[in-house]
Amino acid sequence: MPDDPRRIDPDEPDGDELDAEAFDKAGRLFTYAFDTEGHLVSDDSEPAWRWTGYGLTDARARSSITALEDLPVEARRCLLASGRRVFIKQAGGWIYGTMPDIHHRHYTELPELGLVHFALNARTLVTARKRPLQTVDDIRHDIENARAAFASPAAVVDAILSRLLDQLEDRLEDLFEHLDSIEDRVIGGRWTGERDRLAPLRRRAIQAHRHLFLVAGIFRPLPTGEIGSVAPQIVPSIENSAARAGSLLHDSEQLQARALLVQEEIMARLSERTNKLLYLLSVLTAVLMPVTIISGLFGMNVQGIPFTHSPLGFWEAAFLSAIGSAAIFLFVRRQHGRRE
């Protein structure tokens, strides 16, 4: 790996794969130093601020976080937390919290939920996570390739939220487009096989809703005044993200409701087809009942069976069966016409 003073063994993507995680002696995954304009600089200079990331799967990282005396106790607990609660709070001139993210695509087939813990002030950003996260890694990749600049630690947190919402919005749009295709086929009568397409769509919709519910939950107790005291430049963006998360959460609820209605329509059509098949089977059973009874009676090996000595006995018995079947068929048809 190239010797770069701005970082320490990051687990960045290399082509289409990720390198194995590498930790330094302090359990850090990476350290970046930025100038006032948000560009990477050498750590030997006097950077405007730094971003350090820890991997919580390394015990040395936990020890290093515990030893960060500048952090408030609540912030250190947040960085080391293992629960699924998401929030943003302020204490002692620091903003800290837990945000949802998506596990990196190279480590999971489905976009599973992940969490990133963070603490920041005007000159420092500390993040910690258990597994590689897609949004955080995308931001790191953009920083290292000079495609993005962040003038403050708060701008990185804001970018994580914004990009996560972008990913979730794109996923919802894909799901809506997929659902429109299924719905058109169902309404058009070409619903065979659409139930197999709808089941995974509903699963993905539920998963997206869970992610959006967590994102929206960050902003419910959000004290914008307290956040503004530490990072006033991102307050408008945070408020916009809160409104956007609420709107996307409503869209995900509508998506689930529509998917459920489509599933009910498919089940109704399937039930209708089943009822038609059962009705046809019932009619055939009723029509063939006289034939079954007569053939059973004439098949008995006893004395006194009609038409035994008649040269036309078979045809007479067949005619009797036909008359009985015709009578049953006309009766069933007449009853069906009355119901309609």
Secondary structure, 3 states (H helix, E strand, C coil): CCCCCCCCCCCCEECCEECCCCCCCCCEEEEEEECCCCCECCCCCCCCEEEEEEECCCHHHHHHHHCCCCCCHHHHHHHHCCCCCCEEEEECCEEEEEEEEEECCCCCCCCCEEEEEEEECCCEEEEEECCCEHHHHHHHHHHHCCCCCCCCHHHHHHHHHHHHHHHHHHHHHHHHHHHHHHHHHHHCCCCCCHHHHHHHHHHHHHHHHHHHHHHHHHHCCCCHHHHHHHCHHHHHHHHHHHHHHHHHHHHHHHHHHHHHHHHHHHHHHHHHHHHHHHHHHHHHHHHHHHHHHHHHHHCCCCCCCCCCCCCCHHHHHHHHHHHHHHHHHHHHHHHHHHHC
